[in-house]
């Protein structure tokens, strides 16, 4: 059950990032804006196949997002931006036994 929750949170995060990328005009600018969506989808695929590795990669992405976007300054921005990465990583690591 935890694995499916992790997959759904990861896919929802990728869908959200893809939706936010649609503000760019079509062409090379759109592909640049879709790059974070593709990275998250890659992490979801890795987590689907290898749960422990995917969990650690999602946690590392959460740390990177926290440092890059400075979300540690405000709890709301931390929960909205970095939180889904940490949640997905923790769910993958906790569900690895099943």
N, CA, C and O atoms as a GROMACS GRO file, in nm:
protein
  392
    1UNK      N    1   0.082  -0.120   0.000
    1UNK     CA    2   0.000   0.000   0.000
    1UNK      C    3   0.086   0.126   0.000
    1UNK      O    4   0.055   0.223  -0.069
    2UNK      N    5   0.196   0.124   0.078
    2UNK     CA    6   0.283   0.241   0.081
    2UNK      C    7   0.352   0.265  -0.052
    2UNK      O    8   0.377   0.379  -0.091
    3UNK      N    9   0.382   0.156  -0.122
    3UNK     CA   10   0.448   0.169  -0.252
    3UNK      C   11   0.357   0.239  -0.352
    3UNK      O   12   0.401   0.326  -0.427
    4UNK      N   13   0.229   0.201  -0.352
    4UNK     CA   14   0.136   0.266  -0.444
    4UNK      C   15   0.114   0.412  -0.407
    4UNK      O   16   0.097   0.496  -0.495
    5UNK      N   17   0.115   0.441  -0.279
    5UNK     CA   18   0.103   0.581  -0.237
    5UNK      C   19   0.224   0.661  -0.284
    5UNK      O   20   0.210   0.775  -0.329
    6UNK      N   21   0.343   0.602  -0.274
    6UNK     CA   22   0.464   0.670  -0.320
    6UNK      C   23   0.459   0.693  -0.471
    6UNK      O   24   0.496   0.800  -0.520
    7UNK      N   25   0.414   0.594  -0.543
    7UNK     CA   26   0.404   0.608  -0.689
    7UNK      C   27   0.305   0.718  -0.727
    7UNK      O   28   0.331   0.797  -0.817
    8UNK      N   29   0.192   0.721  -0.658
    8UNK     CA   30   0.091   0.823  -0.688
    8UNK      C   31   0.139   0.963  -0.653
    8UNK      O   32   0.114   1.057  -0.728
    9UNK      N   33   0.209   0.978  -0.541
    9UNK     CA   34   0.262   1.110  -0.504
    9UNK      C   35   0.368   1.152  -0.606
    9UNK      O   36   0.370   1.269  -0.647
   10UNK      N   37   0.454   1.060  -0.647
   10UNK     CA   38   0.556   1.093  -0.748
   10UNK      C   39   0.496   1.132  -0.882
   10UNK      O   40   0.540   1.228  -0.945
   11UNK      N   41   0.394   1.056  -0.924
   11UNK     CA   42   0.328   1.089  -1.051
   11UNK      C   43   0.252   1.220  -1.042
   11UNK      O   44   0.249   1.297  -1.138
   12UNK      N   45   0.190   1.247  -0.928
   12UNK     CA   46   0.120   1.375  -0.909
   12UNK      C   47   0.218   1.491  -0.911
   12UNK      O   48   0.188   1.597  -0.966
   13UNK      N   49   0.335   1.472  -0.851
   13UNK     CA   50   0.438   1.575  -0.854
   13UNK      C   51   0.485   1.601  -0.997
   13UNK      O   52   0.501   1.716  -1.038
   14UNK      N   53   0.506   1.494  -1.073
   14UNK     CA   54   0.546   1.510  -1.213
   14UNK      C   55   0.437   1.580  -1.294
   14UNK      O   56   0.467   1.666  -1.378
   15UNK      N   57   0.312   1.544  -1.270
   15UNK     CA   58   0.202   1.608  -1.342
   15UNK      C   59   0.192   1.756  -1.306
   15UNK      O   60   0.167   1.839  -1.393
   16UNK      N   61   0.213   1.788  -1.179
   16UNK     CA   62   0.209   1.928  -1.138
   16UNK      C   63   0.322   2.008  -1.204
   16UNK      O   64   0.300   2.119  -1.252
   17UNK      N   65   0.442   1.951  -1.206
   17UNK     CA   66   0.554   2.021  -1.269
   17UNK      C   67   0.531   2.036  -1.420
   17UNK      O   68   0.566   2.138  -1.478
   18UNK      N   69   0.472   1.935  -1.482
   18UNK     CA   70   0.440   1.943  -1.624
   18UNK      C   71   0.334   2.048  -1.652
   18UNK      O   72   0.342   2.119  -1.753
   19UNK      N   73   0.236   2.058  -1.564
   19UNK     CA   74   0.132   2.160  -1.581
   19UNK      C   75   0.190   2.300  -1.566
   19UNK      O   76   0.154   2.391  -1.641
   20UNK      N   77   0.280   2.318  -1.472
   20UNK     CA   78   0.342   2.450  -1.452
   20UNK      C   79   0.435   2.487  -1.568
   20UNK      O   80   0.462   2.605  -1.590
   21UNK      N   81   0.483   2.387  -1.642
   21UNK     CA   82   0.571   2.414  -1.756
   21UNK      C   83   0.496   2.464  -1.877
   21UNK      O   84   0.557   2.516  -1.971
   22UNK      N   85   0.366   2.450  -1.877
   22UNK     CA   86   0.289   2.489  -1.995
   22UNK      C   87   0.277   2.641  -2.013
   22UNK      O   88   0.216   2.686  -2.111
   23UNK      N   89   0.333   2.718  -1.922
   23UNK     CA   90   0.331   2.864  -1.940
   23UNK      C   91   0.435   2.909  -2.041
   23UNK      O   92   0.433   3.024  -2.085
   24UNK      N   93   0.527   2.820  -2.077
   24UNK     CA   94   0.632   2.855  -2.173
   24UNK      C   95   0.577   2.839  -2.315
   24UNK      O   96   0.489   2.756  -2.340
   25UNK      N   97   0.629   2.918  -2.408
   25UNK     CA   98   0.585   2.902  -2.547
   25UNK      C   99   0.637   2.770  -2.604
   25UNK      O  100   0.738   2.716  -2.559
   26UNK      N  101   0.565   2.720  -2.704
   26UNK     CA  102   0.606   2.595  -2.766
   26UNK      C  103   0.740   2.614  -2.836
   26UNK      O  104   0.770   2.722  -2.886
   27UNK      N  105   0.818   2.508  -2.838
   27UNK     CA  106   0.951   2.513  -2.897
   27UNK      C  107   1.054   2.471  -2.794
   27UNK      O  108   1.023   2.396  -2.701
   28UNK      N  109   1.177   2.520  -2.810
   28UNK     CA  110   1.282   2.478  -2.716
   28UNK      C  111   1.256   2.524  -2.573
   28UNK      O  112   1.299   2.458  -2.478
   29UNK      N  113   1.188   2.635  -2.556
   29UNK     CA  114   1.158   2.684  -2.422
   29UNK      C  115   1.069   2.590  -2.344
   29UNK      O  116   1.084   2.576  -2.223
   30UNK      N  117   0.977   2.525  -2.413
   30UNK     CA  118   0.889   2.430  -2.347
   30UNK      C  119   0.966   2.307  -2.300
   30UNK      O  120   0.940   2.256  -2.191
   31UNK      N  121   1.060   2.261  -2.380
   31UNK     CA  122   1.139   2.144  -2.340
   31UNK      C  123   1.225   2.174  -2.219
   31UNK      O  124   1.244   2.088  -2.133
   32UNK      N  125   1.277   2.295  -2.211
   32UNK     CA  126   1.358   2.334  -2.095
   32UNK      C  127   1.270   2.336  -1.970
   32UNK      O  128   1.312   2.292  -1.863
   33UNK      N  129   1.148   2.388  -1.984
   33UNK     CA  130   1.058   2.395  -1.869
   33UNK      C  131   1.006   2.256  -1.830
   33UNK      O  132   0.969   2.236  -1.714
   34UNK      N  133   1.001   2.163  -1.923
   34UNK     CA  134   0.955   2.028  -1.893
   34UNK      C  135   1.065   1.938  -1.835
   34UNK      O  136   1.036   1.827  -1.793
   35UNK      N  137   1.187   1.985  -1.834
   35UNK     CA  138   1.299   1.905  -1.784
   35UNK      C  139   1.280   1.856  -1.640
   35UNK      O  140   1.304   1.739  -1.614
   36UNK      N  141   1.237   1.940  -1.544
   36UNK     CA  142   1.212   1.888  -1.409
   36UNK      C  143   1.104   1.779  -1.406
   36UNK      O  144   1.114   1.686  -1.326
   37UNK      N  145   1.004   1.790  -1.490
   37UNK     CA  146   0.900   1.688  -1.498
   37UNK      C  147   0.960   1.555  -1.544
   37UNK      O  148   0.928   1.449  -1.489
   38UNK      N  149   1.047   1.560  -1.644
   38UNK     CA  150   1.110   1.438  -1.694
   38UNK      C  151   1.203   1.377  -1.589
   38UNK      O  152   1.212   1.255  -1.578
   39UNK      N  153   1.272   1.460  -1.512
   39UNK     CA  154   1.359   1.410  -1.407
   39UNK      C  155   1.277   1.339  -1.299
   39UNK      O  156   1.316   1.231  -1.253
   40UNK      N  157   1.166   1.397  -1.260
   40UNK     CA  158   1.081   1.334  -1.160
   40UNK      C  159   1.022   1.204  -1.214
   40UNK      O  160   1.012   1.106  -1.141
   41UNK      N  161   0.983   1.202  -1.340
   41UNK     CA  162   0.933   1.078  -1.400
   41UNK      C  163   1.041   0.970  -1.401
   41UNK      O  164   1.012   0.853  -1.378
   42UNK      N  165   1.165   1.009  -1.428
   42UNK     CA  166   1.276   0.915  -1.423
   42UNK      C  167   1.294   0.860  -1.282
   42UNK      O  168   1.318   0.741  -1.264
   43UNK      N  169   1.283   0.947  -1.182
   43UNK     CA  170   1.293   0.902  -1.043
   43UNK      C  171   1.178   0.807  -1.007
   43UNK      O  172   1.199   0.711  -0.933
   44UNK      N  173   1.060   0.833  -1.059
   44UNK     CA  174   0.946   0.744  -1.033
   44UNK      C  175   0.972   0.607  -1.095
   44UNK      O  176   0.943   0.504  -1.033
   45UNK      N  177   1.025   0.604  -1.216
   45UNK     CA  178   1.054   0.477  -1.282
   45UNK      C  179   1.162   0.401  -1.204
   45UNK      O  180   1.152   0.280  -1.185
   46UNK      N  181   1.265   0.471  -1.159
   46UNK     CA  182   1.369   0.406  -1.078
   46UNK      C  183   1.310   0.354  -0.948
   46UNK      O  184   1.341   0.242  -0.907
   47UNK      N  185   1.225   0.433  -0.884
   47UNK     CA  186   1.161   0.389  -0.762
   47UNK      C  187   1.065   0.274  -0.783
   47UNK      O  188   1.043   0.194  -0.692
   48UNK      N  189   1.007   0.265  -0.901
   48UNK     CA  190   0.915   0.157  -0.933
   48UNK      C  191   0.992   0.024  -0.940
   48UNK      O  192   0.943  -0.080  -0.895
   49UNK      N  193   1.112   0.030  -0.997
   49UNK     CA  194   1.193  -0.091  -1.015
   49UNK      C  195   1.276  -0.125  -0.893
   49UNK      O  196   1.280  -0.240  -0.848
   50UNK      N  197   1.343  -0.023  -0.839
   50UNK     CA  198   1.433  -0.043  -0.724
   50UNK      C  199   1.392   0.056  -0.615
   50UNK      O  200   1.429   0.173  -0.617
   51UNK      N  201   1.316   0.005  -0.521
   51UNK     CA  202   1.252   0.092  -0.422
   51UNK      C  203   1.351   0.165  -0.334
   51UNK      O  204   1.335   0.284  -0.308
   52UNK      N  205   1.453   0.096  -0.287
   52UNK     CA  206   1.548   0.158  -0.195
   52UNK      C  207   1.627   0.268  -0.267
   52UNK      O  208   1.642   0.378  -0.215
   53UNK      N  209   1.676   0.238  -0.386
   53UNK     CA  210   1.750   0.338  -0.463
   53UNK      C  211   1.660   0.457  -0.497
   53UNK      O  212   1.702   0.572  -0.486
   54UNK      N  213   1.537   0.430  -0.538
   54UNK     CA  214   1.443   0.538  -0.568
   54UNK      C  215   1.412   0.622  -0.446
   54UNK      O  216   1.401   0.744  -0.456
   55UNK      N  217   1.398   0.558  -0.330
   55UNK     CA  218   1.373   0.631  -0.207
   55UNK      C  219   1.487   0.726  -0.173
   55UNK      O  220   1.464   0.842  -0.139
   56UNK      N  221   1.609   0.676  -0.183
   56UNK     CA  222   1.725   0.762  -0.153
   56UNK      C  223   1.740   0.873  -0.256
   56UNK      O  224   1.780   0.984  -0.221
   57UNK      N  225   1.709   0.845  -0.383
   57UNK     CA  226   1.718   0.949  -0.486
   57UNK      C  227   1.612   1.057  -0.464
   57UNK      O  228   1.639   1.175  -0.485
   58UNK      N  229   1.492   1.017  -0.423
   58UNK     CA  230   1.389   1.117  -0.394
   58UNK      C  231   1.428   1.201  -0.273
   58UNK      O  232   1.404   1.321  -0.272
   59UNK      N  233   1.487   1.138  -0.171
   59UNK     CA  234   1.533   1.216  -0.056
   59UNK      C  235   1.643   1.314  -0.096
   59UNK      O  236   1.646   1.427  -0.049
   60UNK      N  237   1.734   1.269  -0.182
   60UNK     CA  238   1.839   1.358  -0.231
   60UNK      C  239   1.781   1.472  -0.313
   60UNK      O  240   1.829   1.585  -0.305
   61UNK      N  241   1.677   1.443  -0.393
   61UNK     CA  242   1.611   1.549  -0.470
   61UNK      C  243   1.541   1.647  -0.376
   61UNK      O  244   1.536   1.766  -0.405
   62UNK      N  245   1.487   1.598  -0.265
   62UNK     CA  246   1.426   1.686  -0.167
   62UNK      C  247   1.527   1.779  -0.103
   62UNK      O  248   1.501   1.898  -0.083
   63UNK      N  249   1.644   1.725  -0.070
   63UNK     CA  250   1.751   1.809  -0.014
   63UNK      C  251   1.795   1.912  -0.118
   63UNK      O  252   1.814   2.029  -0.085
   64UNK      N  253   1.812   1.869  -0.244
   64UNK     CA  254   1.852   1.961  -0.350
   64UNK      C  255   1.748   2.071  -0.371
   64UNK      O  256   1.784   2.187  -0.389
   65UNK      N  257   1.621   2.035  -0.369
   65UNK     CA  258   1.515   2.135  -0.385
   65UNK      C  259   1.513   2.231  -0.268
   65UNK      O  260   1.491   2.351  -0.287
   66UNK      N  261   1.537   2.180  -0.148
   66UNK     CA  262   1.539   2.266  -0.029
   66UNK      C  263   1.653   2.367  -0.038
   66UNK      O  264   1.634   2.484  -0.008
   67UNK      N  265   1.770   2.321  -0.078
   67UNK     CA  266   1.885   2.411  -0.086
   67UNK      C  267   1.875   2.507  -0.205
   67UNK      O  268   1.910   2.624  -0.194
   68UNK      N  269   1.828   2.456  -0.318
   68UNK     CA  270   1.822   2.539  -0.439
   68UNK      C  271   1.715   2.647  -0.428
   68UNK      O  272   1.739   2.762  -0.467
   69UNK      N  273   1.598   2.612  -0.376
   69UNK     CA  274   1.487   2.706  -0.369
   69UNK      C  275   1.476   2.776  -0.234
   69UNK      O  276   1.386   2.858  -0.214
   70UNK      N  277   1.566   2.744  -0.141
   70UNK     CA  278   1.567   2.805  -0.007
   70UNK      C  279   1.432   2.788   0.064
   70UNK      O  280   1.381   2.882   0.125
   71UNK      N  281   1.376   2.670   0.054
   71UNK     CA  282   1.246   2.647   0.116
   71UNK      C  283   1.256   2.626   0.266
   71UNK      O  284   1.154   2.618   0.335
   72UNK      N  285   1.376   2.616   0.318
   72UNK     CA  286   1.393   2.597   0.462
   72UNK      C  287   1.358   2.724   0.540
   72UNK      O  288   1.347   2.720   0.662
   73UNK      N  289   1.340   2.834   0.472
   73UNK     CA  290   1.310   2.961   0.538
   73UNK      C  291   1.163   2.974   0.578
   73UNK      O  292   1.131   3.040   0.676
   74UNK      N  293   1.075   2.911   0.501
   74UNK     CA  294   0.931   2.924   0.526
   74UNK      C  295   0.868   2.785   0.526
   74UNK      O  296   0.885   2.710   0.430
   75UNK      N  297   0.795   2.751   0.631
   75UNK     CA  298   0.736   2.617   0.639
   75UNK      C  299   0.637   2.587   0.525
   75UNK      O  300   0.631   2.474   0.476
   76UNK      N  301   0.563   2.686   0.483
   76UNK     CA  302   0.465   2.663   0.376
   76UNK      C  303   0.534   2.629   0.245
   76UNK      O  304   0.494   2.535   0.176
   77UNK      N  305   0.637   2.704   0.209
   77UNK     CA  306   0.708   2.675   0.084
   77UNK      C  307   0.781   2.542   0.094
   77UNK      O  308   0.794   2.470  -0.006
   78UNK      N  309   0.829   2.507   0.214
   78UNK     CA  310   0.894   2.377   0.231
   78UNK      C  311   0.796   2.264   0.206
   78UNK      O  312   0.827   2.168   0.136
   79UNK      N  313   0.676   2.275   0.263
   79UNK     CA  314   0.576   2.169   0.246
   79UNK      C  315   0.528   2.159   0.102
   79UNK      O  316   0.499   2.049   0.054
   80UNK      N  317   0.520   2.271   0.032
   80UNK     CA  318   0.467   2.269  -0.104
   80UNK      C  319   0.571   2.227  -0.208
   80UNK      O  320   0.537   2.158  -0.304
   81UNK      N  321   0.696   2.267  -0.189
   81UNK     CA  322   0.798   2.240  -0.291
   81UNK      C  323   0.882   2.118  -0.257
   81UNK      O  324   0.895   2.027  -0.339
   82UNK      N  325   0.938   2.114  -0.138
   82UNK     CA  326   1.028   2.004  -0.101
   82UNK      C  327   0.953   1.887  -0.040
   82UNK      O  328   1.000   1.773  -0.048
   83UNK      N  329   0.840   1.912   0.020
   83UNK     CA  330   0.766   1.808   0.089
   83UNK      C  331   0.731   1.686   0.006
   83UNK      O  332   0.750   1.574   0.053
   84UNK      N  333   0.680   1.702  -0.117
   84UNK     CA  334   0.647   1.583  -0.197
   84UNK      C  335   0.768   1.494  -0.227
   84UNK      O  336   0.755   1.372  -0.235
   85UNK      N  337   0.885   1.554  -0.244
   85UNK     CA  338   1.006   1.474  -0.266
   85UNK      C  339   1.037   1.390  -0.143
   85UNK      O  340   1.063   1.270  -0.153
   86UNK      N  341   1.035   1.454  -0.025
   86UNK     CA  342   1.064   1.382   0.099
   86UNK      C  343   0.957   1.277   0.127
   86UNK      O  344   0.989   1.166   0.170
   87UNK      N  345   0.831   1.310   0.104
   87UNK     CA  346   0.722   1.216   0.129
   87UNK      C  347   0.736   1.092   0.040
   87UNK      O  348   0.722   0.980   0.087
   88UNK      N  349   0.764   1.113  -0.086
   88UNK     CA  350   0.780   1.001  -0.179
   88UNK      C  351   0.899   0.914  -0.140
   88UNK      O  352   0.890   0.791  -0.141
   89UNK      N  353   1.010   0.978  -0.105
   89UNK     CA  354   1.128   0.902  -0.064
   89UNK      C  355   1.103   0.821   0.062
   89UNK      O  356   1.143   0.705   0.069
   90UNK      N  357   1.036   0.880   0.160
   90UNK     CA  358   1.008   0.808   0.283
   90UNK      C  359   0.910   0.693   0.259
   90UNK      O  360   0.926   0.585   0.316
   91UNK      N  361   0.809   0.716   0.176
   91UNK     CA  362   0.714   0.608   0.146
   91UNK      C  363   0.782   0.492   0.074
   91UNK      O  364   0.751   0.376   0.101
   92UNK      N  365   0.873   0.523  -0.017
   92UNK     CA  366   0.945   0.416  -0.087
   92UNK      C  367   1.034   0.338   0.010
   92UNK      O  368   1.042   0.215   0.003
   93UNK      N  369   1.101   0.408   0.099
   93UNK     CA  370   1.189   0.340   0.194
   93UNK      C  371   1.110   0.260   0.297
   93UNK      O  372   1.152   0.150   0.336
   94UNK      N  373   0.998   0.312   0.343
   94UNK     CA  374   0.917   0.240   0.441
   94UNK      C  375   0.845   0.121   0.380
   94UNK      O  376   0.817   0.023   0.451
   95UNK      N  377   0.814   0.126   0.253
   95UNK     CA  378   0.743   0.017   0.187
   95UNK      C  379   0.833  -0.085   0.122
   95UNK      O  380   0.785  -0.169   0.046
   96UNK      N  381   0.961  -0.080   0.148
   96UNK     CA  382   1.054  -0.169   0.080
   96UNK      C  383   1.045  -0.314   0.126
   96UNK      O  384   1.090  -0.403   0.054
   97UNK      N  385   0.990  -0.339   0.242
   97UNK     CA  386   0.987  -0.475   0.298
   97UNK      C  387   0.878  -0.561   0.235
   97UNK      O  388   0.888  -0.684   0.239
   98UNK      N  389   0.779  -0.502   0.179
   98UNK     CA  390   0.664  -0.580   0.130
   98UNK      C  391   0.688  -0.635  -0.006
   98UNK      O  392   0.601  -0.703  -0.060
   0.00000   0.00000   0.00000
